[in-house]
Amino acid sequence: MQEMRKIGRIDYPPGVVGGEPVFAPREGREDVDGDDGYVVILLWNYTLLRSTFAVYDAKTFSQTPVVEMAIPVRAPLGFHALWLGEADFQKQLKLP
């Protein structure tokens, strides 16, 4: 049985709330279990009225995102996400 333990916590800056976090495996590592990848999440800054897409390191849970990108329109926090690796994405392209 795999050990389940808390390794960290990401606190957003004041005035910022997050939506549903999703794990995205590091490119080329889709077949590996564990924490080798990223936590991606939509953020809403209700002070600045601005949405961003943030990418955090899943191994370290650093408070500083690897990258945070502005979204030109408001993205609702209820927007659900699913990470598809390249192999799964290519399978989707072949569906009728």
PDB file as gemmi writes it, atoms N, CA and C in Angstrom:
CRYST1    1.000    1.000    1.000  90.00  90.00  90.00 P 1                      
ATOM      1  N   MET A   1       0.840  -1.183   0.000  1.00  0.00           N  
ATOM      2  CA  MET A   1       0.000   0.000   0.000  1.00  0.00           C  
ATOM      3  C   MET A   1       0.890   1.254   0.000  1.00  0.00           C  
ATOM      4  N   GLN A   2       0.540   2.210  -0.833  1.00  0.00           N  
ATOM      5  CA  GLN A   2       1.310   3.447  -0.943  1.00  0.00           C  
ATOM      6  C   GLN A   2       1.051   4.351   0.268  1.00  0.00           C  
ATOM      7  N   GLU A   3       2.127   4.908   0.799  1.00  0.00           N  
ATOM      8  CA  GLU A   3       2.004   5.818   1.942  1.00  0.00           C  
ATOM      9  C   GLU A   3       1.414   7.150   1.482  1.00  0.00           C  
ATOM     10  N   MET A   4       0.426   7.639   2.200  1.00  0.00           N  
ATOM     11  CA  MET A   4      -0.197   8.923   1.893  1.00  0.00           C  
ATOM     12  C   MET A   4       0.219   9.910   2.977  1.00  0.00           C  
ATOM     13  N   ARG A   5       0.863  11.000   2.576  1.00  0.00           N  
ATOM     14  CA  ARG A   5       1.286  11.989   3.554  1.00  0.00           C  
ATOM     15  C   ARG A   5       1.261  13.373   2.928  1.00  0.00           C  
ATOM     16  N   LYS A   6       1.082  14.341   3.753  1.00  0.00           N  
ATOM     17  CA  LYS A   6       1.064  15.732   3.308  1.00  0.00           C  
ATOM     18  C   LYS A   6       2.502  16.218   3.169  1.00  0.00           C  
ATOM     19  N   ILE A   7       2.841  16.746   1.983  1.00  0.00           N  
ATOM     20  CA  ILE A   7       4.210  17.216   1.774  1.00  0.00           C  
ATOM     21  C   ILE A   7       4.313  18.730   1.746  1.00  0.00           C  
ATOM     22  N   GLY A   8       3.206  19.392   1.627  1.00  0.00           N  
ATOM     23  CA  GLY A   8       3.258  20.843   1.567  1.00  0.00           C  
ATOM     24  C   GLY A   8       1.896  21.447   1.363  1.00  0.00           C  
ATOM     25  N   ARG A   9       1.887  22.753   1.304  1.00  0.00           N  
ATOM     26  CA  ARG A   9       0.651  23.492   1.134  1.00  0.00           C  
ATOM     27  C   ARG A   9       0.965  24.769   0.369  1.00  0.00           C  
ATOM     28  N   ILE A  10       0.097  25.115  -0.533  1.00  0.00           N  
ATOM     29  CA  ILE A  10       0.269  26.350  -1.298  1.00  0.00           C  
ATOM     30  C   ILE A  10      -0.767  27.348  -0.804  1.00  0.00           C  
ATOM     31  N   ASP A  11      -0.294  28.459  -0.271  1.00  0.00           N  
ATOM     32  CA  ASP A  11      -1.169  29.549   0.165  1.00  0.00           C  
ATOM     33  C   ASP A  11      -1.136  30.636  -0.900  1.00  0.00           C  
ATOM     34  N   TYR A  12      -2.311  31.058  -1.343  1.00  0.00           N  
ATOM     35  CA  TYR A  12      -2.377  32.112  -2.348  1.00  0.00           C  
ATOM     36  C   TYR A  12      -2.210  33.472  -1.677  1.00  0.00           C  
ATOM     37  N   PRO A  13      -1.792  34.465  -2.454  1.00  0.00           N  
ATOM     38  CA  PRO A  13      -1.666  35.815  -1.891  1.00  0.00           C  
ATOM     39  C   PRO A  13      -3.029  36.354  -1.440  1.00  0.00           C  
ATOM     40  N   PRO A  14      -3.045  37.371  -0.598  1.00  0.00           N  
ATOM     41  CA  PRO A  14      -4.316  37.983  -0.186  1.00  0.00           C  
ATOM     42  C   PRO A  14      -5.123  38.431  -1.412  1.00  0.00           C  
ATOM     43  N   GLY A  15      -6.427  38.181  -1.366  1.00  0.00           N  
ATOM     44  CA  GLY A  15      -7.309  38.577  -2.462  1.00  0.00           C  
ATOM     45  C   GLY A  15      -7.368  37.580  -3.604  1.00  0.00           C  
ATOM     46  N   VAL A  16      -6.727  36.414  -3.448  1.00  0.00           N  
ATOM     47  CA  VAL A  16      -6.686  35.411  -4.517  1.00  0.00           C  
ATOM     48  C   VAL A  16      -7.304  34.111  -4.012  1.00  0.00           C  
ATOM     49  N   VAL A  17      -8.159  33.510  -4.845  1.00  0.00           N  
ATOM     50  CA  VAL A  17      -8.741  32.206  -4.556  1.00  0.00           C  
ATOM     51  C   VAL A  17      -8.474  31.296  -5.750  1.00  0.00           C  
ATOM     52  N   GLY A  18      -8.474  29.982  -5.492  1.00  0.00           N  
ATOM     53  CA  GLY A  18      -8.181  29.033  -6.555  1.00  0.00           C  
ATOM     54  C   GLY A  18      -9.340  28.118  -6.845  1.00  0.00           C  
ATOM     55  N   GLY A  19      -9.336  27.566  -8.042  1.00  0.00           N  
ATOM     56  CA  GLY A  19     -10.337  26.594  -8.454  1.00  0.00           C  
ATOM     57  C   GLY A  19      -9.848  25.185  -8.177  1.00  0.00           C  
ATOM     58  N   GLU A  20     -10.181  24.278  -9.051  1.00  0.00           N  
ATOM     59  CA  GLU A  20      -9.843  22.866  -8.885  1.00  0.00           C  
ATOM     60  C   GLU A  20      -8.395  22.603  -9.312  1.00  0.00           C  
ATOM     61  N   PRO A  21      -7.525  22.173  -8.387  1.00  0.00           N  
ATOM     62  CA  PRO A  21      -6.153  21.850  -8.791  1.00  0.00           C  
ATOM     63  C   PRO A  21      -6.118  20.515  -9.531  1.00  0.00           C  
ATOM     64  N   VAL A  22      -5.277  20.433 -10.542  1.00  0.00           N  
ATOM     65  CA  VAL A  22      -5.150  19.224 -11.343  1.00  0.00           C  
ATOM     66  C   VAL A  22      -3.669  18.872 -11.455  1.00  0.00           C  
ATOM     67  N   PHE A  23      -3.343  17.583 -11.303  1.00  0.00           N  
ATOM     68  CA  PHE A  23      -1.967  17.126 -11.469  1.00  0.00           C  
ATOM     69  C   PHE A  23      -1.683  16.900 -12.946  1.00  0.00           C  
ATOM     70  N   ALA A  24      -0.554  17.423 -13.431  1.00  0.00           N  
ATOM     71  CA  ALA A  24      -0.110  17.223 -14.809  1.00  0.00           C  
ATOM     72  C   ALA A  24       1.289  16.606 -14.763  1.00  0.00           C  
ATOM     73  N   PRO A  25       1.461  15.377 -15.260  1.00  0.00           N  
ATOM     74  CA  PRO A  25       2.781  14.757 -15.215  1.00  0.00           C  
ATOM     75  C   PRO A  25       3.787  15.521 -16.062  1.00  0.00           C  
ATOM     76  N   ARG A  26       5.051  15.474 -15.639  1.00  0.00           N  
ATOM     77  CA  ARG A  26       6.122  16.111 -16.404  1.00  0.00           C  
ATOM     78  C   ARG A  26       6.184  15.460 -17.781  1.00  0.00           C  
ATOM     79  N   GLU A  27       6.433  16.242 -18.811  1.00  0.00           N  
ATOM     80  CA  GLU A  27       6.445  15.742 -20.189  1.00  0.00           C  
ATOM     81  C   GLU A  27       7.378  14.537 -20.318  1.00  0.00           C  
ATOM     82  N   GLY A  28       6.875  13.500 -20.982  1.00  0.00           N  
ATOM     83  CA  GLY A  28       7.658  12.296 -21.181  1.00  0.00           C  
ATOM     84  C   GLY A  28       7.637  11.349 -19.997  1.00  0.00           C  
ATOM     85  N   ARG A  29       6.916  11.709 -18.931  1.00  0.00           N  
ATOM     86  CA  ARG A  29       6.895  10.887 -17.723  1.00  0.00           C  
ATOM     87  C   ARG A  29       5.480  10.412 -17.411  1.00  0.00           C  
ATOM     88  N   GLU A  30       4.628  10.292 -18.418  1.00  0.00           N  
ATOM     89  CA  GLU A  30       3.218   9.976 -18.212  1.00  0.00           C  
ATOM     90  C   GLU A  30       2.992   8.601 -17.614  1.00  0.00           C  
ATOM     91  N   ASP A  31       3.973   7.699 -17.727  1.00  0.00           N  
ATOM     92  CA  ASP A  31       3.794   6.351 -17.214  1.00  0.00           C  
ATOM     93  C   ASP A  31       4.332   6.198 -15.788  1.00  0.00           C  
ATOM     94  N   VAL A  32       4.805   7.266 -15.191  1.00  0.00           N  
ATOM     95  CA  VAL A  32       5.411   7.202 -13.860  1.00  0.00           C  
ATOM     96  C   VAL A  32       4.411   7.669 -12.811  1.00  0.00           C  
ATOM     97  N   ASP A  33       4.246   6.872 -11.752  1.00  0.00           N  
ATOM     98  CA  ASP A  33       3.395   7.273 -10.638  1.00  0.00           C  
ATOM     99  C   ASP A  33       4.174   8.230  -9.753  1.00  0.00           C  
ATOM    100  N   GLY A  34       3.462   8.995  -8.960  1.00  0.00           N  
ATOM    101  CA  GLY A  34       4.134   9.848  -7.990  1.00  0.00           C  
ATOM    102  C   GLY A  34       3.895  11.317  -8.220  1.00  0.00           C  
ATOM    103  N   ASP A  35       4.891  12.093  -7.855  1.00  0.00           N  
ATOM    104  CA  ASP A  35       4.737  13.549  -7.863  1.00  0.00           C  
ATOM    105  C   ASP A  35       5.655  14.238  -8.861  1.00  0.00           C  
ATOM    106  N   ASP A  36       6.125  13.523  -9.884  1.00  0.00           N  
ATOM    107  CA  ASP A  36       7.008  14.130 -10.880  1.00  0.00           C  
ATOM    108  C   ASP A  36       6.167  14.881 -11.906  1.00  0.00           C  
ATOM    109  N   GLY A  37       5.811  16.095 -11.574  1.00  0.00           N  
ATOM    110  CA  GLY A  37       4.982  16.887 -12.473  1.00  0.00           C  
ATOM    111  C   GLY A  37       4.596  18.199 -11.841  1.00  0.00           C  
ATOM    112  N   TYR A  38       3.412  18.647 -12.184  1.00  0.00           N  
ATOM    113  CA  TYR A  38       2.961  19.981 -11.803  1.00  0.00           C  
ATOM    114  C   TYR A  38       1.535  19.948 -11.260  1.00  0.00           C  
ATOM    115  N   VAL A  39       1.210  20.924 -10.462  1.00  0.00           N  
ATOM    116  CA  VAL A  39      -0.159  21.182 -10.045  1.00  0.00           C  
ATOM    117  C   VAL A  39      -0.574  22.434 -10.811  1.00  0.00           C  
ATOM    118  N   VAL A  40      -1.603  22.303 -11.650  1.00  0.00           N  
ATOM    119  CA  VAL A  40      -2.074  23.442 -12.443  1.00  0.00           C  
ATOM    120  C   VAL A  40      -3.434  23.876 -11.909  1.00  0.00           C  
ATOM    121  N   ILE A  41      -3.666  25.188 -11.921  1.00  0.00           N  
ATOM    122  CA  ILE A  41      -4.887  25.698 -11.288  1.00  0.00           C  
ATOM    123  C   ILE A  41      -5.254  27.065 -11.840  1.00  0.00           C  
ATOM    124  N   LEU A  42      -6.557  27.289 -11.974  1.00  0.00           N  
ATOM    125  CA  LEU A  42      -7.051  28.622 -12.314  1.00  0.00           C  
ATOM    126  C   LEU A  42      -7.170  29.435 -11.029  1.00  0.00           C  
ATOM    127  N   LEU A  43      -6.687  30.667 -11.056  1.00  0.00           N  
ATOM    128  CA  LEU A  43      -6.764  31.555  -9.906  1.00  0.00           C  
ATOM    129  C   LEU A  43      -7.604  32.774 -10.253  1.00  0.00           C  
ATOM    130  N   TRP A  44      -8.292  33.307  -9.268  1.00  0.00           N  
ATOM    131  CA  TRP A  44      -9.094  34.524  -9.432  1.00  0.00           C  
ATOM    132  C   TRP A  44      -8.652  35.533  -8.381  1.00  0.00           C  
ATOM    133  N   ASN A  45      -8.176  36.677  -8.857  1.00  0.00           N  
ATOM    134  CA  ASN A  45      -7.798  37.766  -7.963  1.00  0.00           C  
ATOM    135  C   ASN A  45      -8.995  38.705  -7.906  1.00  0.00           C  
ATOM    136  N   TYR A  46      -9.749  38.628  -6.815  1.00  0.00           N  
ATOM    137  CA  TYR A  46     -10.972  39.427  -6.724  1.00  0.00           C  
ATOM    138  C   TYR A  46     -10.690  40.883  -6.369  1.00  0.00           C  
ATOM    139  N   THR A  47      -9.465  41.204  -6.033  1.00  0.00           N  
ATOM    140  CA  THR A  47      -9.097  42.603  -5.810  1.00  0.00           C  
ATOM    141  C   THR A  47      -8.827  43.295  -7.149  1.00  0.00           C  
ATOM    142  N   LEU A  48      -8.090  42.611  -8.025  1.00  0.00           N  
ATOM    143  CA  LEU A  48      -7.747  43.170  -9.347  1.00  0.00           C  
ATOM    144  C   LEU A  48      -8.733  42.760 -10.435  1.00  0.00           C  
ATOM    145  N   LEU A  49      -9.683  41.851 -10.089  1.00  0.00           N  
ATOM    146  CA  LEU A  49     -10.649  41.318 -11.062  1.00  0.00           C  
ATOM    147  C   LEU A  49      -9.911  40.717 -12.262  1.00  0.00           C  
ATOM    148  N   ARG A  50      -8.997  39.770 -11.952  1.00  0.00           N  
ATOM    149  CA  ARG A  50      -8.154  39.188 -12.986  1.00  0.00           C  
ATOM    150  C   ARG A  50      -8.005  37.681 -12.765  1.00  0.00           C  
ATOM    151  N   SER A  51      -8.150  36.914 -13.858  1.00  0.00           N  
ATOM    152  CA  SER A  51      -7.920  35.468 -13.821  1.00  0.00           C  
ATOM    153  C   SER A  51      -6.514  35.159 -14.313  1.00  0.00           C  
ATOM    154  N   THR A  52      -5.899  34.154 -13.695  1.00  0.00           N  
ATOM    155  CA  THR A  52      -4.607  33.663 -14.160  1.00  0.00           C  
ATOM    156  C   THR A  52      -4.606  32.142 -14.126  1.00  0.00           C  
ATOM    157  N   PHE A  53      -3.686  31.565 -14.861  1.00  0.00           N  
ATOM    158  CA  PHE A  53      -3.463  30.116 -14.878  1.00  0.00           C  
ATOM    159  C   PHE A  53      -2.086  29.901 -14.274  1.00  0.00           C  
ATOM    160  N   ALA A  54      -2.020  29.203 -13.135  1.00  0.00           N  
ATOM    161  CA  ALA A  54      -0.761  29.030 -12.426  1.00  0.00           C  
ATOM    162  C   ALA A  54      -0.311  27.574 -12.486  1.00  0.00           C  
ATOM    163  N   VAL A  55       0.994  27.397 -12.573  1.00  0.00           N  
ATOM    164  CA  VAL A  55       1.620  26.080 -12.613  1.00  0.00           C  
ATOM    165  C   VAL A  55       2.605  25.998 -11.451  1.00  0.00           C  
ATOM    166  N   TYR A  56       2.377  25.040 -10.543  1.00  0.00           N  
ATOM    167  CA  TYR A  56       3.237  24.856  -9.372  1.00  0.00           C  
ATOM    168  C   TYR A  56       3.985  23.530  -9.489  1.00  0.00           C  
ATOM    169  N   ASP A  57       5.163  23.458  -8.892  1.00  0.00           N  
ATOM    170  CA  ASP A  57       5.948  22.230  -8.863  1.00  0.00           C  
ATOM    171  C   ASP A  57       5.314  21.261  -7.860  1.00  0.00           C  
ATOM    172  N   ALA A  58       4.937  20.079  -8.315  1.00  0.00           N  
ATOM    173  CA  ALA A  58       4.254  19.113  -7.444  1.00  0.00           C  
ATOM    174  C   ALA A  58       5.190  18.450  -6.443  1.00  0.00           C  
ATOM    175  N   LYS A  59       6.476  18.433  -6.708  1.00  0.00           N  
ATOM    176  CA  LYS A  59       7.421  17.828  -5.763  1.00  0.00           C  
ATOM    177  C   LYS A  59       7.679  18.732  -4.564  1.00  0.00           C  
ATOM    178  N   THR A  60       7.829  20.026  -4.814  1.00  0.00           N  
ATOM    179  CA  THR A  60       8.230  20.940  -3.738  1.00  0.00           C  
ATOM    180  C   THR A  60       7.069  21.696  -3.108  1.00  0.00           C  
ATOM    181  N   PHE A  61       5.971  21.843  -3.841  1.00  0.00           N  
ATOM    182  CA  PHE A  61       4.848  22.667  -3.403  1.00  0.00           C  
ATOM    183  C   PHE A  61       5.323  24.074  -3.035  1.00  0.00           C  
ATOM    184  N   SER A  62       6.266  24.590  -3.802  1.00  0.00           N  
ATOM    185  CA  SER A  62       6.765  25.945  -3.581  1.00  0.00           C  
ATOM    186  C   SER A  62       5.621  26.951  -3.690  1.00  0.00           C  
ATOM    187  N   GLN A  63       5.648  27.972  -2.839  1.00  0.00           N  
ATOM    188  CA  GLN A  63       4.622  29.022  -2.865  1.00  0.00           C  
ATOM    189  C   GLN A  63       4.698  29.858  -4.144  1.00  0.00           C  
ATOM    190  N   THR A  64       5.845  29.829  -4.804  1.00  0.00           N  
ATOM    191  CA  THR A  64       6.050  30.587  -6.036  1.00  0.00           C  
ATOM    192  C   THR A  64       5.769  29.682  -7.229  1.00  0.00           C  
ATOM    193  N   PRO A  65       4.824  30.064  -8.088  1.00  0.00           N  
ATOM    194  CA  PRO A  65       4.529  29.212  -9.249  1.00  0.00           C  
ATOM    195  C   PRO A  65       5.724  29.133 -10.196  1.00  0.00           C  
ATOM    196  N   VAL A  66       5.823  28.024 -10.912  1.00  0.00           N  
ATOM    197  CA  VAL A  66       6.826  27.881 -11.965  1.00  0.00           C  
ATOM    198  C   VAL A  66       6.551  28.937 -13.026  1.00  0.00           C  
ATOM    199  N   VAL A  67       5.271  29.118 -13.324  1.00  0.00           N  
ATOM    200  CA  VAL A  67       4.826  30.154 -14.259  1.00  0.00           C  
ATOM    201  C   VAL A  67       3.380  30.513 -13.898  1.00  0.00           C  
ATOM    202  N   GLU A  68       3.021  31.753 -14.130  1.00  0.00           N  
ATOM    203  CA  GLU A  68       1.638  32.199 -13.950  1.00  0.00           C  
ATOM    204  C   GLU A  68       1.288  33.077 -15.141  1.00  0.00           C  
ATOM    205  N   MET A  69       0.258  32.683 -15.867  1.00  0.00           N  
ATOM    206  CA  MET A  69      -0.109  33.368 -17.107  1.00  0.00           C  
ATOM    207  C   MET A  69      -1.446  34.084 -16.959  1.00  0.00           C  
ATOM    208  N   ALA A  70      -1.501  35.311 -17.422  1.00  0.00           N  
ATOM    209  CA  ALA A  70      -2.742  36.082 -17.392  1.00  0.00           C  
ATOM    210  C   ALA A  70      -3.720  35.508 -18.414  1.00  0.00           C  
ATOM    211  N   ILE A  71      -4.990  35.503 -18.055  1.00  0.00           N  
ATOM    212  CA  ILE A  71      -6.057  35.084 -18.964  1.00  0.00           C  
ATOM    213  C   ILE A  71      -6.843  36.347 -19.307  1.00  0.00           C  
ATOM    214  N   PRO A  72      -7.042  36.636 -20.587  1.00  0.00           N  
ATOM    215  CA  PRO A  72      -7.657  37.912 -20.970  1.00  0.00           C  
ATOM    216  C   PRO A  72      -9.123  38.082 -20.583  1.00  0.00           C  
ATOM    217  N   VAL A  73      -9.798  36.998 -20.206  1.00  0.00           N  
ATOM    218  CA  VAL A  73     -11.194  37.074 -19.762  1.00  0.00           C  
ATOM    219  C   VAL A  73     -11.307  36.329 -18.446  1.00  0.00           C  
ATOM    220  N   ARG A  74     -12.390  36.577 -17.702  1.00  0.00           N  
ATOM    221  CA  ARG A  74     -12.569  35.882 -16.428  1.00  0.00           C  
ATOM    222  C   ARG A  74     -12.863  34.408 -16.675  1.00  0.00           C  
ATOM    223  N   ALA A  75     -12.084  33.549 -16.027  1.00  0.00           N  
ATOM    224  CA  ALA A  75     -12.313  32.109 -16.097  1.00  0.00           C  
ATOM    225  C   ALA A  75     -12.996  31.698 -14.800  1.00  0.00           C  
ATOM    226  N   PRO A  76     -14.209  31.151 -14.877  1.00  0.00           N  
ATOM    227  CA  PRO A  76     -14.923  30.783 -13.653  1.00  0.00           C  
ATOM    228  C   PRO A  76     -14.199  29.676 -12.897  1.00  0.00           C  
ATOM    229  N   LEU A  77     -14.176  29.767 -11.571  1.00  0.00           N  
ATOM    230  CA  LEU A  77     -13.487  28.771 -10.757  1.00  0.00           C  
ATOM    231  C   LEU A  77     -14.146  27.410 -10.836  1.00  0.00           C  
ATOM    232  N   GLY A  78     -15.394  27.343 -11.252  1.00  0.00           N  
ATOM    233  CA  GLY A  78     -16.074  26.067 -11.415  1.00  0.00           C  
ATOM    234  C   GLY A  78     -15.704  25.358 -12.700  1.00  0.00           C  
ATOM    235  N   PHE A  79     -14.850  25.970 -13.505  1.00  0.00           N  
ATOM    236  CA  PHE A  79     -14.398  25.372 -14.761  1.00  0.00           C  
ATOM    237  C   PHE A  79     -13.538  24.163 -14.435  1.00  0.00           C  
ATOM    238  N   HIS A  80     -13.981  22.979 -14.831  1.00  0.00           N  
ATOM    239  CA  HIS A  80     -13.259  21.750 -14.504  1.00  0.00           C  
ATOM    240  C   HIS A  80     -12.236  21.442 -15.572  1.00  0.00           C  
ATOM    241  N   ALA A  81     -11.191  20.781 -15.163  1.00  0.00           N  
ATOM    242  CA  ALA A  81     -10.091  20.498 -16.067  1.00  0.00           C  
ATOM    243  C   ALA A  81      -9.725  19.024 -16.011  1.00  0.00           C  
ATOM    244  N   LEU A  82      -9.099  18.559 -17.068  1.00  0.00           N  
ATOM    245  CA  LEU A  82      -8.571  17.209 -17.125  1.00  0.00           C  
ATOM    246  C   LEU A  82      -7.274  17.283 -17.910  1.00  0.00           C  
ATOM    247  N   TRP A  83      -6.203  16.774 -17.345  1.00  0.00           N  
ATOM    248  CA  TRP A  83      -4.920  16.806 -18.030  1.00  0.00           C  
ATOM    249  C   TRP A  83      -4.794  15.584 -18.916  1.00  0.00           C  
ATOM    250  N   LEU A  84      -4.483  15.812 -20.190  1.00  0.00           N  
ATOM    251  CA  LEU A  84      -4.214  14.721 -21.117  1.00  0.00           C  
ATOM    252  C   LEU A  84      -2.756  14.810 -21.524  1.00  0.00           C  
ATOM    253  N   GLY A  85      -2.048  13.724 -21.377  1.00  0.00           N  
ATOM    254  CA  GLY A  85      -0.681  13.663 -21.882  1.00  0.00           C  
ATOM    255  C   GLY A  85      -0.702  13.564 -23.392  1.00  0.00           C  
ATOM    256  N   GLU A  86       0.459  13.687 -24.015  1.00  0.00           N  
ATOM    257  CA  GLU A  86       0.542  13.691 -25.478  1.00  0.00           C  
ATOM    258  C   GLU A  86      -0.026  12.414 -26.085  1.00  0.00           C  
ATOM    259  N   ALA A  87       0.281  11.267 -25.499  1.00  0.00           N  
ATOM    260  CA  ALA A  87      -0.210   9.990 -26.059  1.00  0.00           C  
ATOM    261  C   ALA A  87      -1.738   9.936 -26.037  1.00  0.00           C  
ATOM    262  N   ASP A  88      -2.348  10.348 -24.927  1.00  0.00           N  
ATOM    263  CA  ASP A  88      -3.812  10.356 -24.843  1.00  0.00           C  
ATOM    264  C   ASP A  88      -4.419  11.392 -25.783  1.00  0.00           C  
ATOM    265  N   PHE A  89      -3.759  12.528 -25.935  1.00  0.00           N  
ATOM    266  CA  PHE A  89      -4.240  13.561 -26.854  1.00  0.00           C  
ATOM    267  C   PHE A  89      -4.248  13.029 -28.288  1.00  0.00           C  
ATOM    268  N   GLN A  90      -3.196  12.334 -28.690  1.00  0.00           N  
ATOM    269  CA  GLN A  90      -3.123  11.776 -30.038  1.00  0.00           C  
ATOM    270  C   GLN A  90      -4.227  10.735 -30.268  1.00  0.00           C  
ATOM    271  N   LYS A  91      -4.552   9.945 -29.224  1.00  0.00           N  
ATOM    272  CA  LYS A  91      -5.648   8.973 -29.342  1.00  0.00           C  
ATOM    273  C   LYS A  91      -6.973   9.691 -29.602  1.00  0.00           C  
ATOM    274  N   GLN A  92      -7.190  10.826 -28.929  1.00  0.00           N  
ATOM    275  CA  GLN A  92      -8.420  11.601 -29.119  1.00  0.00           C  
ATOM    276  C   GLN A  92      -8.553  12.096 -30.556  1.00  0.00           C  
ATOM    277  N   LEU A  93      -7.433  12.438 -31.176  1.00  0.00           N  
ATOM    278  CA  LEU A  93      -7.459  12.934 -32.555  1.00  0.00           C  
ATOM    279  C   LEU A  93      -7.894  11.862 -33.545  1.00  0.00           C  
ATOM    280  N   LYS A  94      -7.700  10.593 -33.195  1.00  0.00           N  
ATOM    281  CA  LYS A  94      -8.011   9.490 -34.094  1.00  0.00           C  
ATOM    282  C   LYS A  94      -9.446   8.989 -33.969  1.00  0.00           C  
ATOM    283  N   LEU A  95     -10.198   9.507 -32.973  1.00  0.00           N  
ATOM    284  CA  LEU A  95     -11.583   9.075 -32.807  1.00  0.00           C  
ATOM    285  C   LEU A  95     -12.440   9.563 -33.968  1.00  0.00           C  
ATOM    286  N   PRO A  96     -13.452   8.755 -34.336  1.00  0.00           N  
ATOM    287  CA  PRO A  96     -14.305   9.166 -35.476  1.00  0.00           C  
ATOM    288  C   PRO A  96     -15.115  10.403 -35.182  1.00  0.00           C  
TER     289      PRO A  96                                                      
END                                                                             
